[in-house]
Amino acid sequence: MPKLNINGVDHQVDAPDDMPLLWAIRDLVGLTGTKFGCGQALCGACTVHLDGQPTRSCQTFVGDLTGVKITTIEGIGGKVAETVRQVWTDMDVPQCGYCQSGQIMQAASL
C-alpha cells in the first residue's frame, strides 16, 4: 500500500500503484477541493503541488510518489497563497468556481 504525504500528513492508501493521484486524494483521503476536469492533464482543474511544483494529478500515479510532498488546495498557505487568494477576489477572477482550485494552485507556484 502506497504511503502519501498530503498537506503534511502521512496517509497509507489502499490503492494500486497505477491509480491516479486525483482519485486517491478525493476518494481515499477525502479531500475534494482538487477537481476532475478532462482526465488528460490538459485543463488544469486537478492541479496539485508535488514538492512545490504544479502537477496534474489526473495523470500522476500513486506508485510514483513515495517520499514526495503533495499539497492540495486545502493545504496551500503562506504569504504567496494568501496574496493569490486576495487578488483572485479583488480582481473578480472567479467564474463558476469548478476549475478555480487548479487555477489558484498554478498561480501560487509562479
CYANA upper distance limits for C-alpha pairs under 8 A (distance plus 0.5 A):
  1 MET  CA     12 GLN  CA      6.98
  1 MET  CA     13 VAL  CA      6.39
  1 MET  CA     14 ASP  CA      5.89
  1 MET  CA     15 ALA  CA      6.83
  1 MET  CA     16 PRO  CA      7.89
  2 PRO  CA     12 GLN  CA      6.46
  2 PRO  CA     13 VAL  CA      6.20
  2 PRO  CA     14 ASP  CA      7.62
  2 PRO  CA     15 ALA  CA      7.43
  2 PRO  CA     16 PRO  CA      8.43
  2 PRO  CA     17 ASP  CA      7.67
  2 PRO  CA     62 VAL  CA      7.24
  2 PRO  CA     63 GLY  CA      6.86
  2 PRO  CA     66 THR  CA      7.70
  3 LYS  CA     10 ASP  CA      7.04
  3 LYS  CA     11 HIS  CA      6.00
  3 LYS  CA     12 GLN  CA      4.88
  3 LYS  CA     13 VAL  CA      6.64
  3 LYS  CA     66 THR  CA      7.08
  4 LEU  CA     10 ASP  CA      6.10
  4 LEU  CA     11 HIS  CA      5.63
  4 LEU  CA     12 GLN  CA      6.88
  4 LEU  CA     13 VAL  CA      7.78
  4 LEU  CA     62 VAL  CA      8.14
  4 LEU  CA     65 LEU  CA      7.36
  4 LEU  CA     66 THR  CA      7.12
  4 LEU  CA     67 GLY  CA      8.08
  4 LEU  CA     68 VAL  CA      7.97
  4 LEU  CA     69 LYS  CA      8.32
  4 LEU  CA     70 ILE  CA      8.06
  5 ASN  CA      9 VAL  CA      5.80
  5 ASN  CA     10 ASP  CA      4.82
  5 ASN  CA     11 HIS  CA      6.65
  5 ASN  CA     67 GLY  CA      7.90
  5 ASN  CA     68 VAL  CA      7.25
  5 ASN  CA     69 LYS  CA      5.92
  5 ASN  CA     70 ILE  CA      6.38
  6 ILE  CA     10 ASP  CA      6.85
  6 ILE  CA     11 HIS  CA      7.66
  6 ILE  CA     69 LYS  CA      6.91
  6 ILE  CA     70 ILE  CA      5.19
  6 ILE  CA     71 THR  CA      6.24
  6 ILE  CA     72 THR  CA      7.79
  7 ASN  CA     69 LYS  CA      7.93
  7 ASN  CA     70 ILE  CA      6.62
  7 ASN  CA     71 THR  CA      5.38
  7 ASN  CA     72 THR  CA      7.12
  7 ASN  CA     74 GLU  CA      8.14
  7 ASN  CA     75 GLY  CA      5.42
  7 ASN  CA     76 ILE  CA      8.25
  8 GLY  CA     69 LYS  CA      7.73
  8 GLY  CA     70 ILE  CA      8.32
  8 GLY  CA     71 THR  CA      8.35
 11 HIS  CA     29 VAL  CA      7.91
 13 VAL  CA     24 ALA  CA      7.79
 13 VAL  CA     28 LEU  CA      7.15
 13 VAL  CA     29 VAL  CA      8.21
 14 ASP  CA     28 LEU  CA      8.25
 15 ALA  CA     19 MET  CA      6.90
 15 ALA  CA     24 ALA  CA      7.79
 15 ALA  CA     62 VAL  CA      8.23
 16 PRO  CA     62 VAL  CA      8.10
 16 PRO  CA     63 GLY  CA      7.85
 17 ASP  CA     61 PHE  CA      6.90
 17 ASP  CA     62 VAL  CA      5.83
 17 ASP  CA     63 GLY  CA      4.36
 17 ASP  CA     64 ASP  CA      7.89
 18 ASP  CA     61 PHE  CA      5.72
 18 ASP  CA     62 VAL  CA      6.91
 18 ASP  CA     63 GLY  CA      6.73
 19 MET  CA     23 TRP  CA      7.61
 19 MET  CA     24 ALA  CA      7.69
 19 MET  CA     61 PHE  CA      5.92
 19 MET  CA     62 VAL  CA      6.41
 19 MET  CA     63 GLY  CA      8.23
 20 PRO  CA     24 ALA  CA      7.30
 20 PRO  CA     57 SER  CA      7.03
 20 PRO  CA     58 CYS  CA      5.85
 20 PRO  CA     59 GLN  CA      6.36
 20 PRO  CA     60 THR  CA      5.94
 20 PRO  CA     61 PHE  CA      4.99
 20 PRO  CA     62 VAL  CA      6.70
 21 LEU  CA     25 ILE  CA      6.60
 21 LEU  CA     57 SER  CA      5.65
 21 LEU  CA     58 CYS  CA      6.76
 21 LEU  CA     59 GLN  CA      8.00
 21 LEU  CA     60 THR  CA      6.14
 21 LEU  CA     61 PHE  CA      5.81
 21 LEU  CA     62 VAL  CA      5.78
 22 LEU  CA     26 ARG  CA      6.71
 22 LEU  CA     34 THR  CA      7.69
 22 LEU  CA     35 LYS  CA      8.23
 22 LEU  CA     36 PHE  CA      7.93
 22 LEU  CA     46 CYS  CA      7.21
 22 LEU  CA     57 SER  CA      5.36
 22 LEU  CA     58 CYS  CA      5.62
 22 LEU  CA     60 THR  CA      8.36
 23 TRP  CA     27 ASP  CA      5.87
 23 TRP  CA     28 LEU  CA      7.59
 23 TRP  CA     58 CYS  CA      8.18
 24 ALA  CA     28 LEU  CA      5.38
 24 ALA  CA     29 VAL  CA      6.76
 24 ALA  CA     62 VAL  CA      8.07
 25 ILE  CA     29 VAL  CA      5.57
 25 ILE  CA     30 GLY  CA      6.81
 25 ILE  CA     31 LEU  CA      6.21
 25 ILE  CA     32 THR  CA      7.87
 25 ILE  CA     34 THR  CA      8.29
 26 ARG  CA     30 GLY  CA      5.36
 26 ARG  CA     31 LEU  CA      5.44
 26 ARG  CA     32 THR  CA      5.46
 26 ARG  CA     33 GLY  CA      8.44
 26 ARG  CA     34 THR  CA      7.72
 27 ASP  CA     31 LEU  CA      8.20
 31 LEU  CA     74 GLU  CA      7.93
 33 GLY  CA     72 THR  CA      7.98
 33 GLY  CA     73 ILE  CA      6.60
 33 GLY  CA     74 GLU  CA      7.06
 33 GLY  CA    101 SER  CA      7.10
 34 THR  CA     45 ALA  CA      7.43
 34 THR  CA     46 CYS  CA      5.75
 34 THR  CA     47 THR  CA      7.50
 34 THR  CA     48 VAL  CA      7.91
 34 THR  CA     72 THR  CA      7.19
 34 THR  CA     73 ILE  CA      7.14
 34 THR  CA    101 SER  CA      6.90
 34 THR  CA    102 GLY  CA      7.37
 35 LYS  CA     45 ALA  CA      5.87
 35 LYS  CA     46 CYS  CA      5.47
 35 LYS  CA     98 TYR  CA      7.60
 35 LYS  CA     99 CYS  CA      7.43
 35 LYS  CA    101 SER  CA      8.10
 35 LYS  CA    102 GLY  CA      8.03
 36 PHE  CA     45 ALA  CA      6.64
 36 PHE  CA     46 CYS  CA      6.15
 36 PHE  CA     58 CYS  CA      7.78
 37 GLY  CA     43 CYS  CA      6.90
 37 GLY  CA     44 GLY  CA      7.90
 37 GLY  CA     45 ALA  CA      5.94
 37 GLY  CA     46 CYS  CA      7.33
 37 GLY  CA     99 CYS  CA      8.07
 38 CYS  CA     42 LEU  CA      7.21
 38 CYS  CA     43 CYS  CA      6.67
 39 GLY  CA     58 CYS  CA      5.98
 39 GLY  CA     59 GLN  CA      7.67
 40 GLN  CA     58 CYS  CA      7.39
 40 GLN  CA     59 GLN  CA      7.19
 41 ALA  CA     46 CYS  CA      8.34
 41 ALA  CA     56 ARG  CA      5.91
 41 ALA  CA     57 SER  CA      8.17
 41 ALA  CA     58 CYS  CA      6.76
 41 ALA  CA     59 GLN  CA      6.61
 44 GLY  CA     56 ARG  CA      6.81
 44 GLY  CA     99 CYS  CA      7.83
 44 GLY  CA    102 GLY  CA      6.01
 44 GLY  CA    103 GLN  CA      7.34
 45 ALA  CA     56 ARG  CA      8.45
 45 ALA  CA     98 TYR  CA      7.99
 45 ALA  CA     99 CYS  CA      5.10
 45 ALA  CA    100 GLN  CA      7.66
 45 ALA  CA    101 SER  CA      7.26
 45 ALA  CA    102 GLY  CA      4.87
 45 ALA  CA    103 GLN  CA      7.40
 46 CYS  CA     56 ARG  CA      6.00
 46 CYS  CA     57 SER  CA      5.96
 46 CYS  CA     58 CYS  CA      6.77
 46 CYS  CA     99 CYS  CA      8.48
 46 CYS  CA    101 SER  CA      8.45
 46 CYS  CA    102 GLY  CA      6.11
 47 THR  CA     54 PRO  CA      6.65
 47 THR  CA     55 THR  CA      5.87
 47 THR  CA     56 ARG  CA      5.05
 47 THR  CA     57 SER  CA      6.42
 47 THR  CA     72 THR  CA      8.39
 47 THR  CA    101 SER  CA      8.19
 47 THR  CA    102 GLY  CA      5.13
 47 THR  CA    103 GLN  CA      8.09
 47 THR  CA    105 MET  CA      6.76
 47 THR  CA    106 GLN  CA      7.35
 48 VAL  CA     53 GLN  CA      8.47
 48 VAL  CA     54 PRO  CA      6.12
 48 VAL  CA     55 THR  CA      5.98
 48 VAL  CA     56 ARG  CA      6.94
 48 VAL  CA     57 SER  CA      6.87
 48 VAL  CA     70 ILE  CA      7.49
 48 VAL  CA     71 THR  CA      6.33
 48 VAL  CA     72 THR  CA      5.55
 48 VAL  CA     73 ILE  CA      7.62
 48 VAL  CA    102 GLY  CA      7.59
 48 VAL  CA    105 MET  CA      6.79
 49 HIS  CA     53 GLN  CA      5.39
 49 HIS  CA     54 PRO  CA      4.95
 49 HIS  CA     55 THR  CA      6.28
 49 HIS  CA     69 LYS  CA      8.38
 49 HIS  CA     70 ILE  CA      6.19
 49 HIS  CA     71 THR  CA      5.48
 49 HIS  CA     72 THR  CA      7.11
 49 HIS  CA    105 MET  CA      7.73
 50 LEU  CA     54 PRO  CA      6.96
 50 LEU  CA     55 THR  CA      6.95
 50 LEU  CA     68 VAL  CA      6.83
 50 LEU  CA     69 LYS  CA      6.15
 50 LEU  CA     70 ILE  CA      5.27
 50 LEU  CA     71 THR  CA      7.05
 51 ASP  CA     68 VAL  CA      6.52
 51 ASP  CA     69 LYS  CA      5.46
 51 ASP  CA     70 ILE  CA      6.91
 51 ASP  CA     71 THR  CA      8.39
 52 GLY  CA     69 LYS  CA      8.29
 52 GLY  CA     70 ILE  CA      8.46
 52 GLY  CA     71 THR  CA      8.14
 52 GLY  CA    109 SER  CA      7.63
 53 GLN  CA    109 SER  CA      7.17
 54 PRO  CA    105 MET  CA      7.39
 54 PRO  CA    106 GLN  CA      6.39
 54 PRO  CA    109 SER  CA      6.97
 55 THR  CA     60 THR  CA      8.30
 56 ARG  CA     60 THR  CA      7.16
 57 SER  CA     61 PHE  CA      8.20
 60 THR  CA     64 ASP  CA      8.11
 61 PHE  CA     65 LEU  CA      7.74
 62 VAL  CA     66 THR  CA      8.42
 71 THR  CA     75 GLY  CA      6.14
 71 THR  CA     76 ILE  CA      6.89
 72 THR  CA     76 ILE  CA      6.84
 72 THR  CA    105 MET  CA      8.29
 73 ILE  CA    101 SER  CA      6.49
 73 ILE  CA    102 GLY  CA      8.23
 73 ILE  CA    104 ILE  CA      8.34
 73 ILE  CA    105 MET  CA      7.05
 76 ILE  CA     81 ALA  CA      6.86
 76 ILE  CA    105 MET  CA      8.44
 77 GLY  CA     81 ALA  CA      5.69
 77 GLY  CA     82 GLU  CA      7.00
 78 GLY  CA     82 GLU  CA      6.66
 79 LYS  CA     83 THR  CA      6.53
 80 VAL  CA     84 VAL  CA      6.67
 80 VAL  CA    108 ALA  CA      6.79
 81 ALA  CA     85 ARG  CA      6.71
 81 ALA  CA    108 ALA  CA      6.11
 82 GLU  CA     86 GLN  CA      6.65
 83 THR  CA     87 VAL  CA      6.57
 84 VAL  CA     88 TRP  CA      6.42
 84 VAL  CA    104 ILE  CA      7.49
 84 VAL  CA    107 ALA  CA      7.59
 84 VAL  CA    108 ALA  CA      6.79
 85 ARG  CA     89 THR  CA      6.94
 85 ARG  CA    104 ILE  CA      7.83
 86 GLN  CA     90 ASP  CA      6.57
 87 VAL  CA     91 MET  CA      6.29
 88 TRP  CA     92 ASP  CA      6.67
 88 TRP  CA     93 VAL  CA      5.71
 88 TRP  CA     94 PRO  CA      7.41
 89 THR  CA     93 VAL  CA      6.92
 89 THR  CA     94 PRO  CA      7.70
 94 PRO  CA    100 GLN  CA      7.20
 95 GLN  CA    100 GLN  CA      8.28
 96 CYS  CA    100 GLN  CA      8.44
 97 GLY  CA    101 SER  CA      8.14
 99 CYS  CA    103 GLN  CA      6.87
100 GLN  CA    104 ILE  CA      6.57
101 SER  CA    105 MET  CA      6.69
102 GLY  CA    106 GLN  CA      6.70
103 GLN  CA    107 ALA  CA      6.64
104 ILE  CA    108 ALA  CA      6.45
105 MET  CA    109 SER  CA      6.99
106 GLN  CA    110 LEU  CA      7.62
